[in-house]
């Protein structure tokens, strides 16, 4: 029966039914079924009308669906056949080898960028592994505090009042144990020979029951004025000697007896980072705080009884909060609300809490990762860019493949396979680099010690898969959508994004980022160099400091004064560079004291340090054993005490530490004596021999410091046969302290990587564009252009791009430097010299590359290049 | 005797294919059956039956050439195989035997 005439274009069968049919019907018979139904639909339209025709069509289609039936296996339309996969990899590999330069650029760029991203990943994994080594850690919670101020402000604290732990243990049911710690990061301890700024925390004895910090030797501190040291601190102070029973001196709190040494533990894997642990009773007595409920200085940890959860505790805590708020008193300007937080939830912090040291919050973690990802992004942009640049060559391949019958999905998979292969080759090299970094470069912020290594490796692989897919996404989509007929006719130009010249803007972006980062590095180096070396604040060259070991060593001083190398011998309570102790100053008895840093020094020390006296005179030269009420202050002290001008201040009487009325005899210019970030504060110098701890010897610039030290050592032995001499050079001390060599090394590496990636991108685009213009160069040469003219012509475009990058980067670099300087009270300004030096290097190398490749292109023999066509 | 089972609907479809001869595909079979039996036959049942008969070996099929009608989709033409003819003959024979065994006046009684 002829149905041709019945077919009418206006009436179409329901589309959804056809679509369903295509998705779910038997693919083996789909074609004829579809055809038959189209024909029948027309027939039904004629015989029973549209409504019934629609109905019958849909019904027939629905009845033919076989959603759960197995597809015919001998009719492959899929692309995940092992043969196909093998083919993808084979072609990918051949393409890598075919375009060696581009593959090299892509792989090198990516593999340079990968290690730092992997390190960021390691760090993130580590944040999730904080404090996972404590027994019954799942039952330990921390009490955190929400503080509601009367003004309506709400602050979330990680800490809680000091007496809370005890209170909870005594009053709440279901709490097995409790411990509180109070951190103090500004401790100073000295063994008489060496002095160290250290971090300490006060903890009660139950801290060691809750948390797993085993002892190496000795016992945990219980008695007041006893401490336990970490392995590293003990080693620093006592080397191999047994420290148990020895004393360490705190300048303010006096001597502490060492009763134990902890086994080494990885400080990076815990929030309980410290050098010493002191019993909490000492905190209470030293700070005179027995029942202070209103300051949130402590971190309170509870161990719950089995089967109880943090939620249970929360209910009890809300009652406790009410009690405590009553204790603080209704007049207080704030109310406290305590909450329980599981130990495992502390790091990384989901929300930022005040007073939560060593805990990173999620946001800053991911910002850091994002920063590392910029590097990766730059490298993958190179990949995208170079792949698209070659789209002409690949376009023909796409055309042929499509004509032969490749589907779009298959082509996309081919290109994705290529990018993924490149990314995994880069991962291999990146892992090797990572291994190299691990062994060669110490990175202070990172621990390599990860518990879930398998998880980490999985993370690496997934990360790289994503990297490959992201880098390959846009090239694969663009390339696979080429129309074969156009490509094969040669009508397609290289792909790109829009007309702004994606490639050009990429070069600008890469070089801008590289330049800004290098400027940033240069600025850091400039500032660190300033802090680490002799600068205008105080003299540190040729200054040898010798610890007095409890006695002024006057005869030793007389002896060494005979040496021709020794110029001047001064005394001080503390060297510059270490956090000094505070004293109070005021004008009259009845006003509150203002804080001022206090140094007990003599005349020579101030001279040795080269302090600038702006008014009055130095402390009087004296050898007496009693202190003098004559003091020298800095400009800030004059300002804070409202004494008028520096000249006016001379001769004024002030009260030092509430009791001593002292006369200002000199004013020194403000200078940085310990911390460059710290704001300028008043300083007082007084002649007070009983507090002298350090001898400060100014020497001639000596070549052989070791020989001089040996000479001094012998003299020291004569007067102090039982005590080792402990001497160090101020300049090397300060250099070691401020020069973060390893971090600089790492940051420098990172800068180099960004730069190399930018250069690689430049070279890739450069060689590509020169390749495309081979014929043009040949013709120009034939027409009589000189090599110089060709080089100029070929490089003009790139020079313009580099110039734009420089113009953008320079102001940005200055802004970054100014921003950083705003945090440093004592800074070295912006170093335009180092900026121009870096600019010169970067642009020099980039222009060198441009020049070299253009020159090479200009050297080709036109007879050869033109013959090729 | 090895018995090839032929369902009633299968038998009718097979028979229709045999009747239609050369121009046999889904649509013609559907229309023919509709006209001959006077009731609407679902295309899907015709299609599945044709498939089943082919699986059983009673029908063979080949794809026709592409045509401009029905969106260029090809038709699948069916033809009765030797096995199919034999099955039809068998069925016919069984029927005839059964009819023959019927006492002459029974039908009239039943019809009465």
Interface residues (C-beta under 8 A of the other chain):
Chain A: X1 X3 X4 X7 X29 X31 X32 X33 X34 X35 X36 X37 X38 X39 X40 X43 X56 X59 X60 X63 X64
Chain B: X23 X25 X26 X27 X28 X30 X31 X40 X42 X43 X44 X45 X47 X48 X51 X63 X69 X70 X71 X73 X74 X75 X76
